[in-house]
Amino acid sequence: MSDIARDPRPASEAADHEERLGFADAIRGQATGYAEKRKTDVARAVSDAAEAIRGSGSDFASYPHVKAFFDNAAEGVEELAGDISRRTFAEIYDEVEAAVRRRPGVTVAAAALAGFALFRLFRASEMRPIPRSRAVVSADVFPTPDV
């Protein structure tokens, strides 16, 4: 029996279904490409952070224990950058999900800390009025017009 006889949908509906699947595949491909580019950017940023850590440690050449601490930290960060580069986005996602499931309390605490930090960052960027008690110039110096 032919495929047309088994498919209860009209031919136009079947073509529309195939078109939607093609569109979904195209979106999935673009999202995957975007995620891979961002993953590469993150790996590069982490690698740059490792170089900055190593550069900061070079200032402590006269203190070998402190320099060794910075070098070990830089090696650990470089290893993280390599892990990010080697793994696929799906592997990273699965690993993060597993870590969240293992320690949900730590996850909630980290999310709360990140939210508080973002709140403070955005709140600090807005302009706040200076209280009169701390003003450098008294408020009476500048006359305000009566309207």
LUMVEXKE-572756 format. One record per residue: residue number from 1; residue in three letters; x, y, z of N, C-alpha, C in turn. Coordinates in nm, 2 decimals, padded with zeros to 4 digits. Each point is the difference from the previous one (the first is absolute). Layout:
residues N
<pt nr="NUM" rest="ALA" n_east="X" n_north="Y" n_up="Z" ca_east="X" ca_north="Y" ca_up="Z" c_east="X" c_north="Y" c_up="Z"/>
...
END
This chain:
residues 147
<pt nr="1" rest="MET" n_east="00.08" n_north="-00.12" n_up="00.00" ca_east="-00.08" ca_north="00.12" ca_up="00.00" c_east="00.09" c_north="00.12" c_up="00.00"/>
<pt nr="2" rest="SER" n_east="-00.04" n_north="00.11" n_up="-00.07" ca_east="00.09" ca_north="00.12" ca_up="-00.01" c_east="-00.01" c_north="00.08" c_up="00.13"/>
<pt nr="3" rest="ASP" n_east="00.09" n_north="00.09" n_up="00.01" ca_east="00.01" ca_north="00.09" ca_up="00.11" c_east="-00.12" c_north="00.09" c_up="00.01"/>
<pt nr="4" rest="ILE" n_east="-00.05" n_north="00.04" n_up="-00.12" ca_east="-00.12" ca_north="00.09" ca_up="00.00" c_east="-00.12" c_north="-00.06" c_up="00.05"/>
<pt nr="5" rest="ALA" n_east="-00.02" n_north="-00.13" n_up="-00.02" ca_east="-00.12" ca_north="-00.07" ca_up="00.05" c_east="00.01" c_north="-00.02" c_up="00.15"/>
<pt nr="6" rest="ARG" n_east="00.12" n_north="-00.01" n_up="00.06" ca_east="00.01" ca_north="-00.02" ca_up="00.14" c_east="-00.01" c_north="00.13" c_up="00.08"/>
<pt nr="7" rest="ASP" n_east="00.04" n_north="00.11" n_up="-00.06" ca_east="00.00" ca_north="00.13" ca_up="00.06" c_east="-00.14" c_north="00.06" c_up="00.00"/>
<pt nr="8" rest="PRO" n_east="-00.07" n_north="00.01" n_up="00.12" ca_east="-00.14" ca_north="00.05" ca_up="-00.01" c_east="-00.01" c_north="00.15" c_up="-00.02"/>
<pt nr="9" rest="ARG" n_east="00.11" n_north="00.08" n_up="00.00" ca_east="00.00" ca_north="00.14" ca_up="-00.02" c_east="-00.01" c_north="00.03" c_up="-00.15"/>
<pt nr="10" rest="PRO" n_east="-00.06" n_north="00.11" n_up="-00.04" ca_east="00.01" ca_north="00.04" ca_up="-00.14" c_east="00.14" c_north="00.04" c_up="-00.04"/>
<pt nr="11" rest="ALA" n_east="00.02" n_north="00.00" n_up="-00.13" ca_east="00.14" ca_north="00.02" ca_up="-00.05" c_east="00.05" c_north="00.14" c_up="00.04"/>
<pt nr="12" rest="SER" n_east="-00.08" n_north="00.10" n_up="00.00" ca_east="00.04" ca_north="00.13" ca_up="00.03" c_east="00.04" c_north="00.01" c_up="00.15"/>
<pt nr="13" rest="GLU" n_east="-00.07" n_north="-00.07" n_up="00.09" ca_east="00.03" ca_north="00.00" ca_up="00.14" c_east="00.13" c_north="-00.07" c_up="00.02"/>
<pt nr="14" rest="ALA" n_east="00.03" n_north="-00.11" n_up="-00.07" ca_east="00.13" ca_north="-00.07" ca_up="00.02" c_east="00.11" c_north="00.09" c_up="-00.05"/>
<pt nr="15" rest="ALA" n_east="-00.01" n_north="00.07" n_up="-00.10" ca_east="00.10" ca_north="00.09" ca_up="-00.05" c_east="00.03" c_north="00.11" c_up="00.10"/>
<pt nr="16" rest="ASP" n_east="-00.11" n_north="00.05" n_up="00.06" ca_east="00.01" ca_north="00.11" ca_up="00.10" c_east="00.08" c_north="-00.06" c_up="00.13"/>
<pt nr="17" rest="HIS" n_east="-00.03" n_north="-00.12" n_up="00.03" ca_east="00.07" ca_north="-00.07" ca_up="00.12" c_east="00.15" c_north="-00.01" c_up="-00.03"/>
<pt nr="18" rest="GLU" n_east="00.03" n_north="-00.04" n_up="-00.12" ca_east="00.14" ca_north="-00.02" ca_up="-00.04" c_east="00.07" c_north="00.14" c_up="00.00"/>
<pt nr="19" rest="GLU" n_east="-00.07" n_north="00.10" n_up="-00.04" ca_east="00.06" ca_north="00.14" ca_up="-00.01" c_east="00.02" c_north="00.05" c_up="00.15"/>
<pt nr="20" rest="ARG" n_east="-00.09" n_north="-00.03" n_up="00.09" ca_east="00.02" ca_north="00.04" ca_up="00.14" c_east="00.12" c_north="-00.08" c_up="00.06"/>
<pt nr="21" rest="LEU" n_east="00.02" n_north="-00.13" n_up="-00.04" ca_east="00.11" ca_north="-00.07" ca_up="00.06" c_east="00.13" c_north="00.06" c_up="-00.06"/>
<pt nr="22" rest="GLY" n_east="00.00" n_north="00.04" n_up="-00.12" ca_east="00.12" ca_north="00.06" ca_up="-00.06" c_east="00.04" c_north="00.13" c_up="00.06"/>
<pt nr="23" rest="PHE" n_east="-00.11" n_north="00.08" n_up="00.04" ca_east="00.02" ca_north="00.12" ca_up="00.07" c_east="00.06" c_north="-00.02" c_up="00.13"/>
<pt nr="24" rest="ALA" n_east="-00.05" n_north="-00.10" n_up="00.08" ca_east="00.04" ca_north="-00.03" ca_up="00.13" c_east="00.15" c_north="-00.05" c_up="00.00"/>
<pt nr="25" rest="ASP" n_east="00.03" n_north="-00.08" n_up="-00.11" ca_east="00.14" ca_north="-00.04" ca_up="-00.01" c_east="00.10" c_north="00.12" c_up="-00.03"/>
<pt nr="26" rest="ALA" n_east="-00.05" n_north="00.09" n_up="-00.08" ca_east="00.08" ca_north="00.12" ca_up="-00.03" c_east="00.02" c_north="00.08" c_up="00.13"/>
<pt nr="27" rest="ILE" n_east="-00.10" n_north="00.02" n_up="00.08" ca_east="00.01" ca_north="00.08" ca_up="00.12" c_east="00.10" c_north="-00.08" c_up="00.10"/>
<pt nr="28" rest="ARG" n_east="-00.02" n_north="-00.13" n_up="00.01" ca_east="00.09" ca_north="-00.08" ca_up="00.09" c_east="00.14" c_north="00.02" c_up="-00.05"/>
<pt nr="29" rest="GLY" n_east="00.03" n_north="-00.01" n_up="-00.13" ca_east="00.13" ca_north="00.02" ca_up="-00.05" c_east="00.06" c_north="00.13" c_up="00.03"/>
<pt nr="30" rest="GLN" n_east="-00.08" n_north="00.11" n_up="-00.01" ca_east="00.05" ca_north="00.13" ca_up="00.03" c_east="00.03" c_north="00.02" c_up="00.15"/>
<pt nr="31" rest="ALA" n_east="-00.09" n_north="-00.06" n_up="00.08" ca_east="00.02" ca_north="00.01" ca_up="00.15" c_east="00.13" c_north="-00.08" c_up="00.04"/>
<pt nr="32" rest="THR" n_east="00.02" n_north="-00.11" n_up="-00.06" ca_east="00.12" ca_north="-00.08" ca_up="00.03" c_east="00.13" c_north="00.08" c_up="-00.04"/>
<pt nr="33" rest="GLY" n_east="-00.01" n_north="00.06" n_up="-00.12" ca_east="00.12" ca_north="00.08" ca_up="-00.05" c_east="00.03" c_north="00.11" c_up="00.09"/>
<pt nr="34" rest="TYR" n_east="-00.11" n_north="00.07" n_up="00.05" ca_east="00.02" ca_north="00.11" ca_up="00.09" c_east="00.06" c_north="-00.04" c_up="00.13"/>
<pt nr="35" rest="ALA" n_east="-00.05" n_north="-00.11" n_up="00.05" ca_east="00.05" ca_north="-00.05" ca_up="00.13" c_east="00.14" c_north="-00.04" c_up="-00.01"/>
<pt nr="36" rest="GLU" n_east="00.04" n_north="-00.06" n_up="-00.11" ca_east="00.14" ca_north="-00.04" ca_up="-00.02" c_east="00.09" c_north="00.12" c_up="-00.01"/>
<pt nr="37" rest="LYS" n_east="-00.05" n_north="00.11" n_up="-00.07" ca_east="00.08" ca_north="00.12" ca_up="00.00" c_east="00.02" c_north="00.06" c_up="00.14"/>
<pt nr="38" rest="ARG" n_east="-00.11" n_north="00.01" n_up="00.07" ca_east="00.01" ca_north="00.05" ca_up="00.14" c_east="00.09" c_north="-00.09" c_up="00.09"/>
<pt nr="39" rest="LYS" n_east="00.00" n_north="-00.13" n_up="-00.02" ca_east="00.08" ca_north="-00.09" ca_up="00.07" c_east="00.15" c_north="00.03" c_up="-00.03"/>
<pt nr="40" rest="THR" n_east="00.03" n_north="00.03" n_up="-00.12" ca_east="00.14" ca_north="00.03" ca_up="-00.04" c_east="00.04" c_north="00.14" c_up="00.06"/>
<pt nr="41" rest="ASP" n_east="-00.09" n_north="00.09" n_up="00.01" ca_east="00.03" ca_north="00.13" ca_up="00.06" c_east="00.02" c_north="-00.02" c_up="00.15"/>
<pt nr="42" rest="VAL" n_east="-00.08" n_north="-00.08" n_up="00.06" ca_east="00.02" ca_north="-00.02" ca_up="00.15" c_east="00.13" c_north="-00.07" c_up="00.03"/>
<pt nr="43" rest="ALA" n_east="00.03" n_north="-00.10" n_up="-00.09" ca_east="00.13" ca_north="-00.07" ca_up="00.02" c_east="00.12" c_north="00.10" c_up="-00.01"/>
<pt nr="44" rest="ARG" n_east="-00.01" n_north="00.09" n_up="-00.10" ca_east="00.10" ca_north="00.10" ca_up="-00.02" c_east="00.01" c_north="00.10" c_up="00.12"/>
<pt nr="45" rest="ALA" n_east="-00.11" n_north="00.04" n_up="00.05" ca_east="-00.01" ca_north="00.09" ca_up="00.12" c_east="00.06" c_north="-00.07" c_up="00.12"/>
<pt nr="46" rest="VAL" n_east="-00.03" n_north="-00.13" n_up="00.02" ca_east="00.06" ca_north="-00.07" ca_up="00.11" c_east="00.15" c_north="-00.01" c_up="-00.01"/>
<pt nr="47" rest="SER" n_east="00.04" n_north="-00.03" n_up="-00.12" ca_east="00.15" ca_north="-00.01" ca_up="-00.03" c_east="00.07" c_north="00.13" c_up="00.02"/>
<pt nr="48" rest="ASP" n_east="-00.07" n_north="00.11" n_up="-00.03" ca_east="00.06" ca_north="00.14" ca_up="00.02" c_east="00.01" c_north="00.02" c_up="00.15"/>
<pt nr="49" rest="ALA" n_east="-00.10" n_north="-00.04" n_up="00.08" ca_east="00.00" ca_north="00.01" ca_up="00.14" c_east="00.11" c_north="-00.08" c_up="00.06"/>
<pt nr="50" rest="ALA" n_east="00.03" n_north="-00.11" n_up="-00.05" ca_east="00.12" ca_north="-00.08" ca_up="00.05" c_east="00.13" c_north="00.07" c_up="-00.03"/>
<pt nr="51" rest="GLU" n_east="00.01" n_north="00.07" n_up="-00.11" ca_east="00.12" ca_north="00.07" ca_up="-00.03" c_east="00.01" c_north="00.12" c_up="00.09"/>
<pt nr="52" rest="ALA" n_east="-00.11" n_north="00.06" n_up="00.03" ca_east="00.00" ca_north="00.12" ca_up="00.10" c_east="00.04" c_north="-00.05" c_up="00.14"/>
<pt nr="53" rest="ILE" n_east="-00.04" n_north="-00.12" n_up="00.04" ca_east="00.04" ca_north="-00.05" ca_up="00.13" c_east="00.14" c_north="-00.03" c_up="00.00"/>
<pt nr="54" rest="ARG" n_east="00.05" n_north="-00.06" n_up="-00.11" ca_east="00.14" ca_north="-00.03" ca_up="-00.01" c_east="00.09" c_north="00.13" c_up="00.00"/>
<pt nr="55" rest="GLY" n_east="-00.05" n_north="00.10" n_up="-00.07" ca_east="00.07" ca_north="00.13" ca_up="00.00" c_east="00.00" c_north="00.06" c_up="00.14"/>
<pt nr="56" rest="SER" n_east="-00.11" n_north="-00.01" n_up="00.07" ca_east="00.00" ca_north="00.06" ca_up="00.14" c_east="00.10" c_north="-00.08" c_up="00.09"/>
<pt nr="57" rest="GLY" n_east="00.02" n_north="-00.13" n_up="-00.02" ca_east="00.09" ca_north="-00.07" ca_up="00.08" c_east="00.14" c_north="00.03" c_up="-00.03"/>
<pt nr="58" rest="SER" n_east="00.03" n_north="00.05" n_up="-00.12" ca_east="00.14" ca_north="00.03" ca_up="-00.03" c_east="00.06" c_north="00.12" c_up="00.08"/>
<pt nr="59" rest="ASP" n_east="-00.09" n_north="00.08" n_up="00.06" ca_east="00.04" ca_north="00.11" ca_up="00.08" c_east="00.06" c_north="-00.06" c_up="00.13"/>
<pt nr="60" rest="PHE" n_east="-00.03" n_north="-00.12" n_up="00.04" ca_east="00.04" ca_north="-00.06" ca_up="00.13" c_east="00.12" c_north="-00.10" c_up="-00.03"/>
<pt nr="61" rest="ALA" n_east="00.09" n_north="00.04" n_up="-00.09" ca_east="00.11" ca_north="-00.09" ca_up="-00.03" c_east="00.09" c_north="-00.02" c_up="00.13"/>
<pt nr="62" rest="SER" n_east="00.01" n_north="00.10" n_up="00.08" ca_east="00.08" ca_north="-00.01" ca_up="00.12" c_east="-00.06" c_north="-00.09" c_up="00.11"/>
<pt nr="63" rest="TYR" n_east="-00.13" n_north="-00.03" n_up="-00.01" ca_east="-00.07" ca_north="-00.08" ca_up="00.09" c_east="-00.05" c_north="-00.13" c_up="-00.07"/>
<pt nr="64" rest="PRO" n_east="00.09" n_north="-00.11" n_up="00.00" ca_east="-00.03" ca_north="-00.12" ca_up="-00.08" c_east="-00.13" c_north="-00.07" c_up="00.04"/>
<pt nr="65" rest="HIS" n_east="-00.04" n_north="00.01" n_up="00.12" ca_east="-00.13" ca_north="-00.07" ca_up="00.04" c_east="-00.12" c_north="00.07" c_up="-00.06"/>
<pt nr="66" rest="VAL" n_east="00.00" n_north="00.13" n_up="00.01" ca_east="-00.11" ca_north="00.08" ca_up="-00.06" c_east="00.00" c_north="-00.01" c_up="-00.15"/>
<pt nr="67" rest="LYS" n_east="00.12" n_north="00.00" n_up="-00.06" ca_east="00.00" ca_north="-00.02" ca_up="-00.15" c_east="-00.05" c_north="-00.13" c_up="-00.04"/>
<pt nr="68" rest="ALA" n_east="00.04" n_north="-00.11" n_up="00.08" ca_east="-00.05" ca_north="-00.13" ca_up="-00.03" c_east="-00.16" c_north="-00.01" c_up="00.01"/>
<pt nr="69" rest="PHE" n_east="-00.05" n_north="00.07" n_up="00.10" ca_east="-00.15" ca_north="00.01" ca_up="00.02" c_east="-00.06" c_north="00.05" c_up="-00.13"/>
<pt nr="70" rest="PHE" n_east="00.05" n_north="00.12" n_up="-00.05" ca_east="-00.06" ca_north="00.06" ca_up="-00.12" c_east="00.02" c_north="-00.09" c_up="-00.12"/>
<pt nr="71" rest="ASP" n_east="00.12" n_north="-00.07" n_up="-00.01" ca_east="00.02" ca_north="-00.09" ca_up="-00.11" c_east="-00.10" c_north="-00.12" c_up="00.00"/>
<pt nr="72" rest="ASN" n_east="-00.02" n_north="-00.05" n_up="00.12" ca_east="-00.10" ca_north="-00.11" ca_up="00.01" c_east="-00.14" c_north="00.04" c_up="-00.04"/>
<pt nr="73" rest="ALA" n_east="-00.03" n_north="00.12" n_up="00.05" ca_east="-00.14" ca_north="00.05" ca_up="-00.03" c_east="-00.01" c_north="00.02" c_up="-00.15"/>
<pt nr="74" rest="ALA" n_east="00.10" n_north="00.06" n_up="-00.07" ca_east="00.00" ca_north="00.02" ca_up="-00.14" c_east="-00.01" c_north="-00.13" c_up="-00.08"/>
<pt nr="75" rest="GLU" n_east="00.07" n_north="-00.10" n_up="00.05" ca_east="-00.01" ca_north="-00.13" ca_up="-00.07" c_east="-00.14" c_north="-00.06" c_up="00.01"/>
<pt nr="76" rest="GLY" n_east="-00.06" n_north="00.01" n_up="00.12" ca_east="-00.14" ca_north="-00.05" ca_up="00.02" c_east="-00.09" c_north="00.07" c_up="-00.09"/>
<pt nr="77" rest="VAL" n_east="00.01" n_north="00.14" n_up="-00.02" ca_east="-00.09" ca_north="00.07" ca_up="-00.09" c_east="00.03" c_north="-00.03" c_up="-00.14"/>
<pt nr="78" rest="GLU" n_east="00.12" n_north="-00.03" n_up="-00.04" ca_east="00.04" ca_north="-00.04" ca_up="-00.14" c_east="-00.06" c_north="-00.14" c_up="-00.03"/>
<pt nr="79" rest="GLU" n_east="00.00" n_north="-00.08" n_up="00.10" ca_east="-00.06" ca_north="-00.14" ca_up="-00.01" c_east="-00.15" c_north="00.02" c_up="-00.02"/>
<pt nr="80" rest="LEU" n_east="-00.07" n_north="00.09" n_up="00.07" ca_east="-00.14" ca_north="00.03" ca_up="-00.02" c_east="-00.03" c_north="00.05" c_up="-00.14"/>
<pt nr="81" rest="ALA" n_east="00.09" n_north="00.08" n_up="-00.05" ca_east="-00.02" ca_north="00.05" ca_up="-00.14" c_east="00.01" c_north="-00.11" c_up="-00.10"/>
<pt nr="82" rest="GLY" n_east="00.10" n_north="-00.09" n_up="00.02" ca_east="00.01" ca_north="-00.11" ca_up="-00.09" c_east="-00.12" c_north="-00.10" c_up="00.01"/>
<pt nr="83" rest="ASP" n_east="-00.05" n_north="-00.02" n_up="00.12" ca_east="-00.12" ca_north="-00.08" ca_up="00.01" c_east="-00.12" c_north="00.06" c_up="-00.07"/>
<pt nr="84" rest="ILE" n_east="-00.02" n_north="00.13" n_up="00.01" ca_east="-00.10" ca_north="00.07" ca_up="-00.07" c_east="00.01" c_north="-00.01" c_up="-00.15"/>
<pt nr="85" rest="SER" n_east="00.12" n_north="00.01" n_up="-00.05" ca_east="00.03" ca_north="-00.01" ca_up="-00.15" c_east="-00.03" c_north="-00.15" c_up="-00.05"/>
<pt nr="86" rest="ARG" n_east="00.04" n_north="-00.10" n_up="00.08" ca_east="-00.01" ca_north="-00.14" ca_up="-00.04" c_east="-00.14" c_north="-00.05" c_up="00.00"/>
<pt nr="87" rest="ARG" n_east="-00.08" n_north="00.05" n_up="00.09" ca_east="-00.14" ca_north="-00.06" ca_up="00.02" c_east="-00.10" c_north="00.07" c_up="-00.09"/>
<pt nr="88" rest="THR" n_east="-00.10" n_north="-00.08" n_up="-00.04" ca_east="-00.11" ca_north="00.06" ca_up="-00.07" c_east="-00.09" c_north="00.08" c_up="00.09"/>
<pt nr="89" rest="PHE" n_east="-00.09" n_north="00.08" n_up="-00.05" ca_east="-00.09" ca_north="00.08" ca_up="00.08" c_east="-00.10" c_north="-00.10" c_up="00.07"/>
<pt nr="90" rest="ALA" n_east="-00.04" n_north="-00.11" n_up="-00.06" ca_east="-00.09" ca_north="-00.09" ca_up="00.06" c_east="00.07" c_north="-00.07" c_up="00.12"/>
<pt nr="91" rest="GLU" n_east="00.13" n_north="-00.03" n_up="-00.01" ca_east="00.07" ca_north="-00.06" ca_up="00.11" c_east="00.02" c_north="00.10" c_up="00.12"/>
<pt nr="92" rest="ILE" n_east="00.02" n_north="00.12" n_up="-00.03" ca_east="00.01" ca_north="00.10" ca_up="00.11" c_east="-00.13" c_north="00.02" c_up="00.06"/>
<pt nr="93" rest="TYR" n_east="-00.11" n_north="00.01" n_up="-00.07" ca_east="-00.13" ca_north="00.01" ca_up="00.05" c_east="-00.04" c_north="-00.12" c_up="00.09"/>
<pt nr="94" rest="ASP" n_east="00.03" n_north="-00.12" n_up="-00.04" ca_east="-00.02" ca_north="-00.12" ca_up="00.08" c_east="00.07" c_north="00.00" c_up="00.13"/>
<pt nr="95" rest="GLU" n_east="00.13" n_north="00.05" n_up="-00.01" ca_east="00.08" ca_north="00.00" ca_up="00.12" c_east="-00.05" c_north="00.10" c_up="00.10"/>
<pt nr="96" rest="VAL" n_east="-00.04" n_north="00.12" n_up="-00.05" ca_east="-00.05" ca_north="00.10" ca_up="00.09" c_east="-00.13" c_north="-00.04" c_up="00.06"/>
<pt nr="97" rest="GLU" n_east="-00.09" n_north="-00.07" n_up="-00.08" ca_east="-00.12" ca_north="-00.05" ca_up="00.05" c_east="00.02" c_north="-00.11" c_up="00.11"/>
<pt nr="98" rest="ALA" n_east="00.10" n_north="-00.08" n_up="-00.02" ca_east="00.03" ca_north="-00.10" ca_up="00.10" c_east="00.05" c_north="00.06" c_up="00.13"/>
<pt nr="99" rest="ALA" n_east="00.08" n_north="00.11" n_up="-00.01" ca_east="00.05" ca_north="00.06" ca_up="00.12" c_east="-00.11" c_north="00.07" c_up="00.07"/>
<pt nr="100" rest="VAL" n_east="-00.10" n_north="00.06" n_up="-00.07" ca_east="-00.11" ca_north="00.06" ca_up="00.06" c_east="-00.09" c_north="-00.10" c_up="00.08"/>
<pt nr="101" rest="ARG" n_east="-00.01" n_north="-00.12" n_up="-00.06" ca_east="-00.08" ca_north="-00.10" ca_up="00.06" c_east="00.07" c_north="-00.06" c_up="00.13"/>
<pt nr="102" rest="ARG" n_east="00.13" n_north="00.00" n_up="-00.01" ca_east="00.08" ca_north="-00.06" ca_up="00.12" c_east="00.00" c_north="00.10" c_up="00.12"/>
<pt nr="103" rest="ARG" n_east="00.00" n_north="00.13" n_up="-00.03" ca_east="00.01" ca_north="00.10" ca_up="00.11" c_east="-00.09" c_north="00.11" c_up="-00.03"/>
<pt nr="104" rest="PRO" n_east="-00.13" n_north="-00.02" n_up="00.02" ca_east="-00.10" ca_north="00.11" ca_up="-00.02" c_east="00.02" c_north="00.12" c_up="00.09"/>
<pt nr="105" rest="GLY" n_east="00.04" n_north="-00.03" n_up="00.12" ca_east="00.02" ca_north="00.11" ca_up="00.10" c_east="00.11" c_north="00.10" c_up="-00.04"/>
<pt nr="106" rest="VAL" n_east="00.11" n_north="-00.06" n_up="-00.05" ca_east="00.11" ca_north="00.09" ca_up="-00.05" c_east="-00.05" c_north="00.08" c_up="-00.12"/>
<pt nr="107" rest="THR" n_east="-00.08" n_north="-00.07" n_up="-00.09" ca_east="-00.05" ca_north="00.07" ca_up="-00.12" c_east="-00.09" c_north="00.12" c_up="00.04"/>
<pt nr="108" rest="VAL" n_east="-00.09" n_north="-00.02" n_up="00.10" ca_east="-00.08" ca_north="00.11" ca_up="00.04" c_east="00.08" c_north="00.11" c_up="00.06"/>
<pt nr="109" rest="ALA" n_east="00.10" n_north="-00.04" n_up="00.08" ca_east="00.08" ca_north="00.11" ca_up="00.06" c_east="00.08" c_north="00.07" c_up="-00.10"/>
<pt nr="110" rest="ALA" n_east="00.05" n_north="-00.07" n_up="-00.10" ca_east="00.08" ca_north="00.07" ca_up="-00.11" c_east="-00.09" c_north="00.09" c_up="-00.08"/>
<pt nr="111" rest="ALA" n_east="-00.12" n_north="-00.04" n_up="-00.03" ca_east="-00.10" ca_north="00.08" ca_up="-00.07" c_east="-00.04" c_north="00.12" c_up="00.08"/>
<pt nr="112" rest="ALA" n_east="-00.02" n_north="-00.01" n_up="00.13" ca_east="-00.03" ca_north="00.11" ca_up="00.08" c_east="00.11" c_north="00.10" c_up="00.01"/>
<pt nr="113" rest="LEU" n_east="00.12" n_north="-00.05" n_up="00.01" ca_east="00.12" ca_north="00.09" ca_up="00.00" c_east="00.02" c_north="00.07" c_up="-00.13"/>
<pt nr="114" rest="ALA" n_east="-00.02" n_north="-00.07" n_up="-00.11" ca_east="00.01" ca_north="00.07" ca_up="-00.13" c_east="-00.11" c_north="00.10" c_up="-00.02"/>
<pt nr="115" rest="GLY" n_east="-00.12" n_north="-00.03" n_up="00.05" ca_east="-00.11" ca_north="00.10" ca_up="-00.01" c_east="00.03" c_north="00.12" c_up="00.08"/>
<pt nr="116" rest="PHE" n_east="00.05" n_north="-00.02" n_up="00.12" ca_east="00.03" ca_north="00.11" ca_up="00.09" c_east="00.11" c_north="00.09" c_up="-00.06"/>
<pt nr="117" rest="ALA" n_east="00.10" n_north="-00.07" n_up="-00.06" ca_east="00.11" ca_north="00.08" ca_up="-00.07" c_east="-00.05" c_north="00.08" c_up="-00.11"/>
<pt nr="118" rest="LEU" n_east="-00.09" n_north="-00.06" n_up="-00.09" ca_east="-00.06" ca_north="00.08" ca_up="-00.11" c_east="-00.09" c_north="00.11" c_up="00.05"/>
<pt nr="119" rest="PHE" n_east="-00.07" n_north="-00.02" n_up="00.11" ca_east="-00.08" ca_north="00.10" ca_up="00.06" c_east="00.08" c_north="00.12" c_up="00.04"/>
<pt nr="120" rest="ARG" n_east="00.11" n_north="-00.03" n_up="00.07" ca_east="00.09" ca_north="00.11" ca_up="00.05" c_east="00.07" c_north="00.07" c_up="-00.12"/>
<pt nr="121" rest="LEU" n_east="00.03" n_north="-00.08" n_up="-00.10" ca_east="00.06" ca_north="00.06" ca_up="-00.12" c_east="-00.09" c_north="00.10" c_up="-00.07"/>
<pt nr="122" rest="PHE" n_east="-00.13" n_north="-00.04" n_up="-00.02" ca_east="-00.09" ca_north="00.09" ca_up="-00.07" c_east="-00.05" c_north="00.11" c_up="00.09"/>
<pt nr="123" rest="ARG" n_east="-00.01" n_north="-00.02" n_up="00.13" ca_east="-00.04" ca_north="00.10" ca_up="00.09" c_east="00.11" c_north="00.11" c_up="00.01"/>
<pt nr="124" rest="ALA" n_east="00.13" n_north="-00.05" n_up="00.00" ca_east="00.11" ca_north="00.10" ca_up="00.01" c_east="00.01" c_north="00.09" c_up="-00.13"/>
<pt nr="125" rest="SER" n_east="-00.05" n_north="-00.05" n_up="-00.11" ca_east="00.01" ca_north="00.08" ca_up="-00.12" c_east="-00.10" c_north="00.11" c_up="-00.01"/>
<pt nr="126" rest="GLU" n_east="-00.11" n_north="-00.01" n_up="00.08" ca_east="-00.10" ca_north="00.11" ca_up="-00.01" c_east="00.04" c_north="00.12" c_up="00.08"/>
<pt nr="127" rest="MET" n_east="-00.05" n_north="00.11" n_up="-00.03" ca_east="00.03" ca_north="00.13" ca_up="00.07" c_east="-00.08" c_north="00.01" c_up="00.12"/>
<pt nr="128" rest="ARG" n_east="00.06" n_north="00.03" n_up="00.11" ca_east="-00.07" ca_north="00.01" ca_up="00.13" c_east="00.02" c_north="00.14" c_up="00.05"/>
<pt nr="129" rest="PRO" n_east="-00.10" n_north="00.06" n_up="00.06" ca_east="00.02" ca_north="00.14" ca_up="00.06" c_east="00.09" c_north="-00.01" c_up="00.12"/>
<pt nr="130" rest="ILE" n_east="00.08" n_north="00.11" n_up="00.01" ca_east="00.09" ca_north="00.01" ca_up="00.12" c_east="-00.08" c_north="00.06" c_up="00.11"/>
<pt nr="131" rest="PRO" n_east="00.00" n_north="-00.06" n_up="00.12" ca_east="-00.07" ca_north="00.05" ca_up="00.11" c_east="00.06" c_north="00.14" c_up="00.04"/>
<pt nr="132" rest="ARG" n_east="-00.09" n_north="00.09" n_up="00.05" ca_east="00.05" ca_north="00.13" ca_up="00.03" c_east="00.10" c_north="00.00" c_up="00.11"/>
<pt nr="133" rest="SER" n_east="00.00" n_north="-00.09" n_up="00.09" ca_east="00.10" ca_north="00.00" ca_up="00.10" c_east="00.14" c_north="-00.03" c_up="-00.05"/>
<pt nr="134" rest="ARG" n_east="00.01" n_north="-00.06" n_up="-00.12" ca_east="00.13" ca_north="-00.04" ca_up="-00.05" c_east="00.04" c_north="00.09" c_up="-00.12"/>
<pt nr="135" rest="ALA" n_east="-00.08" n_north="00.09" n_up="-00.04" ca_east="00.02" ca_north="00.08" ca_up="-00.11" c_east="00.13" c_north="00.09" c_up="00.02"/>
<pt nr="136" rest="VAL" n_east="00.08" n_north="00.02" n_up="-00.10" ca_east="00.12" ca_north="00.08" ca_up="00.01" c_east="-00.04" c_north="00.15" c_up="00.01"/>
<pt nr="137" rest="VAL" n_east="-00.09" n_north="00.03" n_up="-00.08" ca_east="-00.05" ca_north="00.14" ca_up="00.00" c_east="-00.14" c_north="00.00" c_up="00.06"/>
<pt nr="138" rest="SER" n_east="-00.03" n_north="00.09" n_up="00.09" ca_east="-00.13" ca_north="00.00" ca_up="00.06" c_east="-00.11" c_north="00.02" c_up="-00.10"/>
<pt nr="139" rest="ALA" n_east="-00.11" n_north="-00.05" n_up="00.02" ca_east="-00.11" ca_north="00.01" ca_up="-00.10" c_east="-00.06" c_north="00.14" c_up="00.00"/>
<pt nr="140" rest="ASP" n_east="00.03" n_north="00.09" n_up="00.10" ca_east="-00.05" ca_north="00.14" ca_up="00.00" c_east="00.08" c_north="00.09" c_up="-00.09"/>
<pt nr="141" rest="VAL" n_east="00.12" n_north="-00.04" n_up="-00.05" ca_east="00.08" ca_north="00.08" ca_up="-00.08" c_east="-00.06" c_north="00.02" c_up="-00.14"/>
<pt nr="142" rest="PHE" n_east="-00.06" n_north="-00.10" n_up="-00.05" ca_east="-00.07" ca_north="00.01" ca_up="-00.13" c_east="-00.14" c_north="00.03" c_up="00.02"/>
<pt nr="143" rest="PRO" n_east="-00.04" n_north="00.13" n_up="-00.04" ca_east="-00.14" ca_north="00.03" ca_up="00.02" c_east="-00.09" c_north="-00.07" c_up="-00.10"/>
<pt nr="144" rest="THR" n_east="-00.11" n_north="-00.04" n_up="00.04" ca_east="-00.10" ca_north="-00.06" ca_up="-00.09" c_east="-00.11" c_north="00.10" c_up="-00.03"/>
<pt nr="145" rest="PRO" n_east="-00.03" n_north="00.01" n_up="-00.13" ca_east="-00.10" ca_north="00.09" ca_up="-00.04" c_east="-00.14" c_north="-00.04" c_up="00.05"/>
<pt nr="146" rest="ASP" n_east="-00.08" n_north="00.10" n_up="00.04" ca_east="-00.14" ca_north="-00.03" ca_up="00.04" c_east="-00.08" c_north="-00.01" c_up="-00.12"/>
<pt nr="147" rest="VAL" n_east="-00.06" n_north="-00.11" n_up="-00.02" ca_east="-00.08" ca_north="-00.02" ca_up="-00.12" c_east="-00.15" c_north="00.00" c_up="00.03"/>
END
